[in-house]
Amino acid sequence: MKNRFLKSMLILSTVLAMVNCSDSGESTINNGNGTAQVDPNEGAWLMNIGQNILIYPTGSVADANGNIIGSVVFIEGTLLGTIYAADGTVLIENVDVSLYPITTLEQLNAGIPTSSETVLPPAPESSAETLPEISSNSNIPGPTSSEVQGESSSSQTINNDKSSSSKAKSSSSSKAKSSSSAKSSSSVASSSSQGGQNSAEAAKYVDAGKGGQQGWATRYWDCCMPSCSWPENAGGTPAKTCDAKGKNPVSGGGSICSGGQQTTCTSQIPIIVNDQVAYAFAAVPASAGGQCGKCFALTFTGQGKYETKANHQALKGKTLVVMASNIGGDVSGGQFDVMIPGGGLGAFNGCSQMGWGDQGEKYGGLLSNCENEVGYDGDLLTKRKQCLTEKCNKVFSNDAEAKEGCLFLATWMQAAGNPNHEYKEVECPQALKSKW
């Protein structure tokens, strides 16, 4: 994924440089009835939002027939962009096009497989004229992320301290004990999956938490080995752990937060299935005990625990299915502390060997920084999302997987801190079970 991003950045820079040096654009053609179309040989990123669309580095967005239906505006120096309809209506925000394959209109219609290796030729700017029916609520497949499956093997007894939970207006993770003496976990084999492949299964989770108990969501990522990584805590089926870089599955050691070298695997970042459903791992109250591997559907109410802003309202009706992988001594009943890179280190910092940038405020992470920086008035939906997007790109510039997880908070979760939800226990989705 990192290679794809770097290649795409080089492609975009080259193309835009050539466009800026050109006085006129010749890549759009007219089909004879006044509808602007793209050149079928121009390269573009392919995305599916219920229908295939082509996103061009020069700013045009076309449908599968080559008709220009809108435009994309990129954040300067990045491949994160907002897609607009021809009338200026925002269709999709903060799309990272580097995560999508590259093709041409001709290849797409000929059924030729797409490739991230294709070099985009220069394409001048074009204008949008007509817009087919596209809903901003269309299902959008999420980007790929590596997943692992584990088998337990253990022999060493260790202690593990684990941070999680929440604090005040800026959401957070906070001090907690997750397990005392326990054995280490798991050897694993890797696999991969794409959020869009889980869309059929995800349908049953829409509104799954409605009518349930009341609660709220916080966030953390301290890299410590989670409580459920010990067989005793997980009913003999422990969660996997990784090395000090969070990438390679390991077993038989201790938590990096208590003198060992085992950490939370970055493959356990949230999974975006579509605009309404996503999956993640989370810490639950220590008092609940015995909940390792259980899943809960959190359906957001559009309100916040400490404040209600446009960010919280934009989250209303979305459902996040979480799998309990950790416990927190200060996590309260109804609270789920969601694992999100950049969400806050809390009482422990196991991320020192990750090579990441500053993780932001101890409790609340990068979003808490943004809340303080942009204030609490004005267009907070835009300001907080933009601020967090910039921080995620900078802090995790050398780790595409962790950056993807961080951006989940800026995109799918609308940069909403401490959102309220209704929740119920549900059957775990396969995507989470395969990452366990």
DRENDO-1510 file (C-alpha; in Angstrom, 1 decimal, always signed):
<recs>
REC; n; res; u; v; w
REC; 1; MET; +0.0; +0.0; +0.0 .
REC; 2; LYS; +2.9; +2.4; +0.8 .
REC; 3; ASN; +4.4; +1.7; -2.6 .
REC; 4; ARG; +1.1; +2.4; -4.3 .
REC; 5; PHE; +0.8; +5.7; -2.5 .
REC; 6; LEU; +4.3; +6.8; -3.4 .
REC; 7; LYS; +3.9; +5.9; -7.0 .
REC; 8; SER; +0.6; +7.6; -7.1 .
REC; 9; MET; +2.0; +10.8; -5.6 .
REC; 10; LEU; +4.8; +10.8; -8.2 .
REC; 11; ILE; +2.2; +10.3; -10.9 .
REC; 12; LEU; +0.0; +13.1; -9.6 .
REC; 13; SER; +2.9; +15.5; -9.2 .
REC; 14; THR; +4.1; +14.9; -12.7 .
REC; 15; VAL; +0.7; +15.2; -14.3 .
REC; 16; LEU; -0.3; +18.3; -12.4 .
REC; 17; ALA; +3.0; +19.9; -13.3 .
REC; 18; MET; +2.4; +19.3; -17.0 .
REC; 19; VAL; -1.1; +20.6; -16.7 .
REC; 20; ASN; +0.0; +23.8; -15.0 .
REC; 21; CYS; +2.5; +24.4; -17.8 .
REC; 22; SER; -0.2; +24.0; -20.5 .
REC; 23; ASP; -2.3; +26.8; -21.8 .
REC; 24; SER; -5.3; +24.7; -22.8 .
REC; 25; GLY; -6.8; +21.3; -22.3 .
REC; 26; GLU; -7.5; +18.9; -25.2 .
REC; 27; SER; -8.2; +15.6; -23.4 .
REC; 28; THR; -12.0; +16.1; -23.1 .
REC; 29; ILE; -14.0; +15.3; -26.2 .
REC; 30; ASN; -17.6; +16.0; -27.2 .
REC; 31; ASN; -20.0; +13.2; -28.0 .
REC; 32; GLY; -22.0; +15.3; -30.4 .
REC; 33; ASN; -24.9; +16.1; -28.0 .
REC; 34; GLY; -23.1; +18.7; -25.8 .
REC; 35; THR; -21.9; +16.2; -23.1 .
REC; 36; ALA; -18.3; +16.5; -22.1 .
REC; 37; GLN; -16.4; +13.2; -22.1 .
REC; 38; VAL; -13.0; +12.0; -21.2 .
REC; 39; ASP; -10.4; +10.6; -23.5 .
REC; 40; PRO; -10.8; +6.8; -23.3 .
REC; 41; ASN; -7.0; +6.4; -23.1 .
REC; 42; GLU; -6.4; +8.7; -20.2 .
REC; 43; GLY; -5.4; +7.0; -16.9 .
REC; 44; ALA; -7.6; +7.4; -13.8 .
REC; 45; TRP; -8.3; +5.9; -10.4 .
REC; 46; LEU; -11.2; +3.5; -10.4 .
REC; 47; MET; -13.7; +3.6; -7.6 .
REC; 48; ASN; -17.1; +2.0; -7.0 .
REC; 49; ILE; -19.8; +4.0; -5.2 .
REC; 50; GLY; -22.7; +1.8; -6.3 .
REC; 51; GLN; -21.5; +2.4; -9.8 .
REC; 52; ASN; -18.0; +2.7; -11.3 .
REC; 53; ILE; -16.5; +6.2; -11.5 .
REC; 54; LEU; -13.1; +7.3; -12.8 .
REC; 55; ILE; -11.2; +9.9; -10.9 .
REC; 56; TYR; -8.6; +11.8; -13.0 .
REC; 57; PRO; -5.5; +13.6; -11.5 .
REC; 58; THR; -6.5; +16.8; -13.3 .
REC; 59; GLY; -9.8; +17.0; -11.4 .
REC; 60; SER; -12.4; +15.4; -13.6 .
REC; 61; VAL; -14.7; +12.6; -12.4 .
REC; 62; ALA; -16.4; +10.5; -15.1 .
REC; 63; ASP; -18.9; +7.6; -15.2 .
REC; 64; ALA; -18.3; +4.3; -16.9 .
REC; 65; ASN; -19.5; +5.7; -20.2 .
REC; 66; GLY; -16.9; +8.5; -20.1 .
REC; 67; ASN; -19.3; +11.3; -19.3 .
REC; 68; ILE; -17.9; +13.9; -17.0 .
REC; 69; ILE; -20.2; +14.0; -14.0 .
REC; 70; GLY; -18.3; +16.0; -11.4 .
REC; 71; SER; -14.9; +17.0; -10.1 .
REC; 72; VAL; -12.3; +16.2; -7.4 .
REC; 73; VAL; -10.3; +18.7; -5.4 .
REC; 74; PHE; -7.2; +17.3; -3.8 .
REC; 75; ILE; -5.6; +18.6; -0.6 .
REC; 76; GLU; -2.4; +20.2; -1.7 .
REC; 77; GLY; +0.5; +17.8; -1.6 .
REC; 78; THR; -1.7; +14.7; -1.0 .
REC; 79; LEU; -3.9; +12.3; -2.8 .
REC; 80; LEU; -6.8; +13.0; -0.4 .
REC; 81; GLY; -9.6; +14.7; -2.2 .
REC; 82; THR; -13.3; +15.6; -2.0 .
REC; 83; ILE; -15.5; +14.6; -4.9 .
REC; 84; TYR; -18.2; +17.1; -6.0 .
REC; 85; ALA; -21.2; +16.8; -8.3 .
REC; 86; ALA; -21.4; +19.1; -11.3 .
REC; 87; ASP; -23.6; +21.5; -9.3 .
REC; 88; GLY; -21.0; +21.7; -6.5 .
REC; 89; THR; -22.8; +19.3; -4.1 .
REC; 90; VAL; -20.3; +17.3; -2.0 .
REC; 91; LEU; -20.6; +13.6; -2.9 .
REC; 92; ILE; -17.7; +12.0; -0.9 .
REC; 93; GLU; -15.2; +13.6; +1.4 .
REC; 94; ASN; -11.5; +12.7; +2.1 .
REC; 95; VAL; -11.1; +10.0; -0.5 .
REC; 96; ASP; -7.6; +8.6; -0.6 .
REC; 97; VAL; -7.3; +7.7; -4.3 .
REC; 98; SER; -4.0; +6.0; -3.8 .
REC; 99; LEU; -5.9; +3.1; -2.3 .
REC; 100; TYR; -7.7; +2.4; -5.6 .
REC; 101; PRO; -6.6; +0.7; -8.8 .
REC; 102; ILE; -5.6; +2.6; -11.9 .
REC; 103; THR; -7.2; +2.0; -15.3 .
REC; 104; THR; -8.4; +3.8; -18.4 .
REC; 105; LEU; -12.0; +4.0; -19.8 .
REC; 106; GLU; -11.0; +1.8; -22.7 .
REC; 107; GLN; -9.5; -0.8; -20.4 .
REC; 108; LEU; -12.5; -0.7; -18.1 .
REC; 109; ASN; -15.0; -1.2; -20.9 .
REC; 110; ALA; -12.9; -4.0; -22.4 .
REC; 111; GLY; -12.7; -5.8; -19.1 .
REC; 112; ILE; -8.9; -5.6; -18.8 .
REC; 113; PRO; -7.8; -6.0; -15.2 .
REC; 114; THR; -6.8; -2.8; -13.4 .
REC; 115; SER; -3.4; -2.2; -12.0 .
REC; 116; SER; -1.7; +0.1; -9.5 .
REC; 117; GLU; +1.4; -0.1; -11.7 .
REC; 118; THR; +0.0; +1.8; -14.7 .
REC; 119; VAL; +1.6; +5.2; -15.2 .
REC; 120; LEU; -0.9; +7.9; -15.8 .
REC; 121; PRO; -0.2; +10.0; -19.0 .
REC; 122; PRO; -0.7; +13.8; -18.8 .
REC; 123; ALA; -4.3; +14.9; -18.9 .
REC; 124; PRO; -5.4; +18.6; -19.0 .
REC; 125; GLU; -8.2; +20.0; -16.9 .
REC; 126; SER; -11.8; +19.5; -18.0 .
REC; 127; SER; -15.2; +20.7; -17.1 .
REC; 128; ALA; -18.2; +18.9; -15.8 .
REC; 129; GLU; -21.6; +19.4; -17.4 .
REC; 130; THR; -24.0; +16.6; -16.6 .
REC; 131; LEU; -24.6; +14.6; -13.5 .
REC; 132; PRO; -26.2; +11.2; -13.4 .
REC; 133; GLU; -28.1; +10.0; -10.3 .
REC; 134; ILE; -25.4; +9.4; -7.7 .
REC; 135; SER; -26.3; +9.4; -4.0 .
REC; 136; SER; -23.9; +10.7; -1.4 .
REC; 137; ASN; -25.1; +7.7; +0.7 .
REC; 138; SER; -24.0; +5.1; -1.8 .
REC; 139; ASN; -22.0; +2.2; -0.3 .
REC; 140; ILE; -18.3; +2.9; -0.7 .
REC; 141; PRO; -16.0; -0.1; -0.4 .
REC; 142; GLY; -13.2; +0.4; +2.1 .
REC; 143; PRO; -9.5; +0.2; +1.4 .
REC; 144; THR; -7.6; -3.1; +1.8 .
REC; 145; SER; -5.7; -3.9; +5.0 .
REC; 146; SER; -3.8; -7.0; +6.0 .
REC; 147; GLU; -5.4; -9.5; +8.3 .
REC; 148; VAL; -4.1; -12.4; +10.3 .
REC; 149; GLN; -5.4; -15.6; +11.8 .
REC; 150; GLY; -3.9; -17.1; +14.8 .
REC; 151; GLU; -3.2; -20.3; +16.7 .
REC; 152; SER; -2.2; -20.1; +20.3 .
REC; 153; SER; +1.1; -21.3; +21.8 .
REC; 154; SER; +2.3; -20.2; +25.2 .
REC; 155; SER; +4.6; -21.0; +28.1 .
REC; 156; GLN; +5.7; -17.8; +29.8 .
REC; 157; THR; +3.7; -16.1; +32.6 .
REC; 158; ILE; +3.8; -12.3; +32.5 .
REC; 159; ASN; +2.1; -9.2; +33.8 .
REC; 160; ASN; +0.4; -6.7; +31.4 .
REC; 161; ASP; -0.7; -3.1; +32.1 .
REC; 162; LYS; -3.1; -1.7; +29.6 .
REC; 163; SER; -4.4; +1.8; +28.9 .
REC; 164; SER; -7.8; +2.8; +27.7 .
REC; 165; SER; -10.8; +5.0; +28.1 .
REC; 166; SER; -12.1; +8.6; +28.2 .
REC; 167; LYS; -11.7; +12.0; +29.5 .
REC; 168; ALA; -13.8; +15.2; +29.4 .
REC; 169; LYS; -14.5; +17.2; +26.2 .
REC; 170; SER; -11.7; +15.8; +24.1 .
REC; 171; SER; -12.2; +12.1; +23.8 .
REC; 172; SER; -9.6; +9.7; +24.8 .
REC; 173; SER; -7.9; +6.7; +26.3 .
REC; 174; SER; -7.0; +6.6; +29.9 .
REC; 175; LYS; -5.2; +4.7; +32.7 .
REC; 176; ALA; -6.2; +1.1; +33.3 .
REC; 177; LYS; -5.1; -2.4; +34.4 .
REC; 178; SER; -5.9; -5.1; +31.9 .
REC; 179; SER; -4.6; -8.3; +33.2 .
REC; 180; SER; -2.3; -9.7; +35.9 .
REC; 181; SER; -0.4; -12.9; +35.5 .
REC; 182; ALA; -1.1; -14.5; +32.2 .
REC; 183; LYS; +0.5; -16.4; +29.5 .
REC; 184; SER; +1.5; -15.0; +26.1 .
REC; 185; SER; -0.2; -15.8; +22.8 .
REC; 186; SER; -0.2; -16.7; +19.2 .
REC; 187; SER; +1.5; -17.7; +16.1 .
REC; 188; VAL; -0.2; -16.4; +13.0 .
REC; 189; ALA; -0.4; -16.6; +9.2 .
REC; 190; SER; -1.3; -13.6; +7.1 .
REC; 191; SER; -4.1; -13.1; +4.7 .
REC; 192; SER; -5.9; -10.0; +3.3 .
REC; 193; SER; -9.4; -8.8; +2.8 .
REC; 194; GLN; -11.2; -5.7; +1.4 .
REC; 195; GLY; -14.0; -3.9; +3.2 .
REC; 196; GLY; -16.3; -4.1; +0.1 .
REC; 197; GLN; -16.2; -7.9; +0.2 .
REC; 198; ASN; -18.0; -7.8; +3.5 .
REC; 199; SER; -21.0; -5.7; +2.3 .
REC; 200; ALA; -23.5; -8.6; +2.1 .
REC; 201; GLU; -22.7; -9.7; +5.6 .
REC; 202; ALA; -22.7; -6.1; +6.9 .
REC; 203; ALA; -26.3; -5.5; +5.8 .
REC; 204; LYS; -27.5; -7.3; +8.9 .
REC; 205; TYR; -25.6; -4.9; +11.2 .
REC; 206; VAL; -27.4; -1.7; +9.9 .
REC; 207; ASP; -29.1; -0.2; +12.9 .
REC; 208; ALA; -28.3; -3.3; +14.9 .
REC; 209; GLY; -27.6; -1.4; +18.1 .
REC; 210; LYS; -30.9; +0.6; +18.0 .
REC; 211; GLY; -33.1; +0.1; +21.0 .
REC; 212; GLY; -30.3; -1.3; +23.0 .
REC; 213; GLN; -28.5; +0.1; +26.1 .
REC; 214; GLN; -27.0; +3.6; +26.1 .
REC; 215; GLY; -23.3; +4.3; +26.0 .
REC; 216; TRP; -20.6; +6.2; +24.3 .
REC; 217; ALA; -17.4; +5.6; +22.3 .
REC; 218; THR; -13.8; +6.8; +23.2 .
REC; 219; ARG; -10.6; +5.9; +21.4 .
REC; 220; TYR; -7.0; +4.8; +22.1 .
REC; 221; TRP; -4.0; +3.1; +20.6 .
REC; 222; ASP; -1.1; +2.5; +23.0 .
REC; 223; CYS; +0.5; -0.4; +21.2 .
REC; 224; CYS; +0.5; -2.5; +24.4 .
REC; 225; MET; -0.2; -6.2; +24.2 .
REC; 226; PRO; -4.0; -6.4; +24.8 .
REC; 227; SER; -5.5; -8.4; +27.7 .
REC; 228; CYS; -7.2; -10.8; +25.4 .
REC; 229; SER; -3.8; -11.9; +24.0 .
REC; 230; TRP; -3.5; -14.3; +27.0 .
REC; 231; PRO; -5.3; -17.6; +26.7 .
REC; 232; GLU; -6.5; -17.4; +30.4 .
REC; 233; ASN; -8.3; -14.2; +29.6 .
REC; 234; ALA; -9.7; -15.3; +26.2 .
REC; 235; GLY; -11.1; -18.7; +27.0 .
REC; 236; GLY; -8.1; -20.4; +25.3 .
REC; 237; THR; -8.5; -18.5; +22.0 .
REC; 238; PRO; -6.2; -15.5; +22.5 .
REC; 239; ALA; -5.9; -12.5; +20.2 .
REC; 240; LYS; -2.8; -12.3; +18.1 .
REC; 241; THR; +0.2; -10.0; +18.9 .
REC; 242; CYS; +3.0; -8.6; +16.8 .
REC; 243; ASP; +6.6; -7.5; +17.2 .
REC; 244; ALA; +7.7; -4.0; +18.4 .
REC; 245; LYS; +7.0; -2.6; +14.9 .
REC; 246; GLY; +3.4; -3.9; +15.0 .
REC; 247; LYS; +3.8; -5.8; +11.8 .
REC; 248; ASN; +5.1; -9.3; +12.2 .
REC; 249; PRO; +3.1; -11.8; +14.3 .
REC; 250; VAL; +5.0; -13.2; +17.3 .
REC; 251; SER; +4.3; -15.3; +20.4 .
REC; 252; GLY; +5.9; -16.4; +23.6 .
REC; 253; GLY; +6.9; -13.1; +24.9 .
REC; 254; GLY; +5.7; -10.2; +27.1 .
REC; 255; SER; +3.9; -6.9; +26.5 .
REC; 256; ILE; +6.1; -4.1; +25.4 .
REC; 257; CYS; +4.5; -2.0; +28.1 .
REC; 258; SER; +5.8; -4.3; +30.8 .
REC; 259; GLY; +9.4; -5.1; +29.6 .
REC; 260; GLY; +8.6; -7.4; +26.7 .
REC; 261; GLN; +8.5; -6.8; +22.9 .
REC; 262; GLN; +5.0; -7.8; +21.9 .
REC; 263; THR; +2.5; -5.2; +20.7 .
REC; 264; THR; -0.9; -4.7; +19.2 .
REC; 265; CYS; -0.8; -5.6; +15.5 .
REC; 266; THR; -1.5; -2.6; +13.2 .
REC; 267; SER; -3.5; -5.0; +11.1 .
REC; 268; GLN; -6.2; -4.6; +13.8 .
REC; 269; ILE; -7.1; -1.1; +12.5 .
REC; 270; PRO; -10.8; -0.3; +11.8 .
REC; 271; ILE; -12.4; -1.7; +8.6 .
REC; 272; ILE; -14.7; +0.5; +6.6 .
REC; 273; VAL; -17.3; -1.8; +4.9 .
REC; 274; ASN; -19.5; +1.0; +3.6 .
REC; 275; ASP; -20.7; +4.5; +4.5 .
REC; 276; GLN; -23.1; +3.1; +7.2 .
REC; 277; VAL; -21.2; +0.1; +8.7 .
REC; 278; ALA; -17.6; -0.4; +9.9 .
REC; 279; TYR; -15.8; -2.8; +12.2 .
REC; 280; ALA; -13.1; -2.3; +14.8 .
REC; 281; PHE; -11.6; -3.7; +18.0 .
REC; 282; ALA; -12.2; -2.1; +21.4 .
REC; 283; ALA; -11.5; -2.2; +25.1 .
REC; 284; VAL; -14.5; -2.9; +27.4 .
REC; 285; PRO; -14.9; -2.4; +31.2 .
REC; 286; ALA; -12.6; -4.6; +33.3 .
REC; 287; SER; -15.5; -5.2; +35.6 .
REC; 288; ALA; -17.3; -7.0; +32.7 .
REC; 289; GLY; -14.5; -9.6; +32.5 .
REC; 290; GLY; -14.9; -12.6; +30.3 .
REC; 291; GLN; -15.9; -10.6; +27.2 .
REC; 292; CYS; -12.9; -11.3; +25.1 .
REC; 293; GLY; -14.0; -12.1; +21.5 .
REC; 294; LYS; -17.5; -10.9; +22.0 .
REC; 295; CYS; -19.0; -8.3; +19.6 .
REC; 296; PHE; -21.3; -5.4; +20.0 .
REC; 297; ALA; -23.1; -3.2; +17.5 .
REC; 298; LEU; -22.8; +0.5; +18.4 .
REC; 299; THR; -25.4; +2.6; +16.5 .
REC; 300; PHE; -24.6; +6.3; +16.9 .
REC; 301; THR; -27.4; +8.7; +18.0 .
REC; 302; GLY; -26.1; +11.9; +16.6 .
REC; 303; GLN; -25.3; +13.3; +20.1 .
REC; 304; GLY; -22.0; +13.5; +22.0 .
REC; 305; LYS; -21.3; +12.8; +25.7 .
REC; 306; TYR; -19.7; +16.1; +26.4 .
REC; 307; GLU; -20.7; +18.2; +23.5 .
REC; 308; THR; -22.9; +17.8; +20.4 .
REC; 309; LYS; -21.5; +19.4; +17.2 .
REC; 310; ALA; -22.0; +18.9; +13.5 .
REC; 311; ASN; -19.5; +16.1; +13.6 .
REC; 312; HIS; -21.7; +14.0; +15.9 .
REC; 313; GLN; -24.8; +14.8; +13.9 .
REC; 314; ALA; -23.0; +13.6; +10.8 .
REC; 315; LEU; -22.4; +10.3; +12.5 .
REC; 316; LYS; -26.1; +9.7; +13.3 .
REC; 317; GLY; -27.4; +6.3; +12.2 .
REC; 318; LYS; -24.0; +4.7; +11.4 .
REC; 319; THR; -23.2; +1.4; +13.1 .
REC; 320; LEU; -19.8; +0.4; +14.3 .
REC; 321; VAL; -19.4; -3.3; +15.2 .
REC; 322; VAL; -16.6; -3.8; +17.8 .
REC; 323; MET; -14.9; -6.9; +19.0 .
REC; 324; ALA; -13.7; -6.8; +22.6 .
REC; 325; SER; -9.9; -7.4; +22.7 .
REC; 326; ASN; -8.9; -5.6; +25.8 .
REC; 327; ILE; -10.2; -4.3; +29.2 .
REC; 328; GLY; -9.7; -1.0; +31.0 .
REC; 329; GLY; -10.0; -0.4; +34.7 .
REC; 330; ASP; -11.5; +3.0; +34.1 .
REC; 331; VAL; -13.7; +2.1; +31.2 .
REC; 332; SER; -17.3; +2.6; +32.4 .
REC; 333; GLY; -20.4; +0.6; +31.7 .
REC; 334; GLY; -21.7; +1.3; +28.2 .
REC; 335; GLN; -18.3; +2.7; +27.1 .
REC; 336; PHE; -16.3; +1.2; +24.3 .
REC; 337; ASP; -12.7; +2.4; +23.9 .
REC; 338; VAL; -12.1; +1.9; +20.2 .
REC; 339; MET; -8.6; +1.0; +18.9 .
REC; 340; ILE; -7.7; +3.8; +16.5 .
REC; 341; PRO; -4.1; +4.8; +15.7 .
REC; 342; GLY; -3.5; +8.3; +16.9 .
REC; 343; GLY; -6.4; +8.0; +19.3 .
REC; 344; GLY; -4.3; +8.6; +22.5 .
REC; 345; LEU; -1.6; +6.7; +24.3 .
REC; 346; GLY; -3.2; +6.9; +27.8 .
REC; 347; ALA; -1.1; +5.7; +30.8 .
REC; 348; PHE; +1.3; +3.6; +28.7 .
REC; 349; ASN; +3.4; +4.2; +25.6 .
REC; 350; GLY; +4.3; +1.0; +23.8 .
REC; 351; CYS; +4.7; +2.8; +20.4 .
REC; 352; SER; +8.2; +4.0; +20.9 .
REC; 353; GLN; +9.7; +1.6; +18.3 .
REC; 354; MET; +7.0; +2.2; +15.7 .
REC; 355; GLY; +8.8; +5.1; +14.1 .
REC; 356; TRP; +5.6; +7.2; +14.2 .
REC; 357; GLY; +5.4; +11.0; +14.9 .
REC; 358; ASP; +4.0; +12.7; +17.9 .
REC; 359; GLN; +0.8; +10.9; +19.0 .
REC; 360; GLY; -0.9; +14.1; +20.3 .
REC; 361; GLU; -2.5; +14.5; +23.7 .
REC; 362; LYS; -2.0; +11.7; +26.1 .
REC; 363; TYR; -5.7; +11.3; +26.5 .
REC; 364; GLY; -7.5; +12.0; +23.2 .
REC; 365; GLY; -4.6; +11.9; +20.8 .
REC; 366; LEU; -4.5; +13.8; +17.6 .
REC; 367; LEU; -8.2; +14.7; +17.5 .
REC; 368; SER; -7.9; +16.3; +21.0 .
REC; 369; ASN; -5.1; +18.5; +19.5 .
REC; 370; CYS; -7.3; +19.5; +16.6 .
REC; 371; GLU; -10.3; +20.3; +18.9 .
REC; 372; ASN; -8.0; +22.7; +20.8 .
REC; 373; GLU; -6.5; +24.2; +17.7 .
REC; 374; VAL; -9.6; +24.9; +15.7 .
REC; 375; GLY; -11.8; +25.8; +18.8 .
REC; 376; TYR; -15.4; +24.9; +19.4 .
REC; 377; ASP; -17.2; +27.3; +17.1 .
REC; 378; GLY; -17.8; +27.6; +13.4 .
REC; 379; ASP; -17.7; +24.9; +10.7 .
REC; 380; LEU; -16.3; +22.2; +13.0 .
REC; 381; LEU; -17.3; +19.4; +10.7 .
REC; 382; THR; -14.9; +20.7; +8.1 .
REC; 383; LYS; -12.3; +22.2; +10.4 .
REC; 384; ARG; -11.8; +19.2; +12.6 .
REC; 385; LYS; -11.8; +16.7; +9.7 .
REC; 386; GLN; -9.3; +18.7; +7.8 .
REC; 387; CYS; -7.0; +19.2; +10.8 .
REC; 388; LEU; -7.1; +15.5; +11.7 .
REC; 389; THR; -6.5; +14.4; +8.1 .
REC; 390; GLU; -3.4; +16.6; +7.9 .
REC; 391; LYS; -2.1; +15.2; +11.2 .
REC; 392; CYS; -2.7; +11.6; +10.3 .
REC; 393; ASN; -0.9; +12.1; +7.0 .
REC; 394; LYS; +2.1; +13.7; +8.8 .
REC; 395; VAL; +2.3; +11.5; +11.9 .
REC; 396; PHE; +2.0; +8.2; +10.0 .
REC; 397; SER; +3.7; +9.2; +6.8 .
REC; 398; ASN; +6.0; +6.1; +7.1 .
REC; 399; ASP; +3.3; +3.6; +7.9 .
REC; 400; ALA; +0.4; +3.4; +5.4 .
REC; 401; GLU; -1.5; +0.9; +7.5 .
REC; 402; ALA; -1.5; +3.0; +10.7 .
REC; 403; LYS; -2.3; +6.1; +8.6 .
REC; 404; GLU; -5.3; +4.3; +7.1 .
REC; 405; GLY; -6.5; +3.5; +10.7 .
REC; 406; CYS; -6.0; +7.1; +11.8 .
REC; 407; LEU; -7.9; +8.5; +8.8 .
REC; 408; PHE; -10.9; +6.3; +9.8 .
REC; 409; LEU; -11.6; +8.8; +12.6 .
REC; 410; ALA; -11.4; +11.7; +10.2 .
REC; 411; THR; -13.6; +10.1; +7.5 .
REC; 412; TRP; -16.0; +7.4; +8.6 .
REC; 413; MET; -16.4; +8.8; +12.1 .
REC; 414; GLN; -16.6; +12.4; +11.0 .
REC; 415; ALA; -13.9; +13.5; +13.6 .
REC; 416; ALA; -16.6; +13.1; +16.3 .
REC; 417; GLY; -15.2; +12.9; +19.8 .
REC; 418; ASN; -17.0; +10.8; +22.4 .
REC; 419; PRO; -20.1; +10.1; +20.4 .
REC; 420; ASN; -23.1; +8.6; +22.1 .
REC; 421; HIS; -24.6; +5.3; +20.9 .
REC; 422; GLU; -27.1; +2.6; +21.6 .
REC; 423; TYR; -25.5; -0.9; +21.7 .
REC; 424; LYS; -26.4; -4.6; +21.7 .
REC; 425; GLU; -24.3; -7.8; +21.6 .
REC; 426; VAL; -24.3; -9.3; +18.1 .
REC; 427; GLU; -22.7; -12.2; +16.2 .
REC; 428; CYS; -19.1; -11.3; +15.2 .
REC; 429; PRO; -18.5; -10.5; +11.6 .
REC; 430; GLN; -16.0; -12.7; +9.8 .
REC; 431; ALA; -13.7; -9.8; +9.0 .
REC; 432; LEU; -13.1; -9.3; +12.7 .
REC; 433; LYS; -12.8; -13.0; +13.5 .
REC; 434; SER; -10.1; -13.4; +10.8 .
REC; 435; LYS; -8.1; -10.5; +12.4 .
REC; 436; TRP; -8.4; -11.9; +15.9 .
</recs>
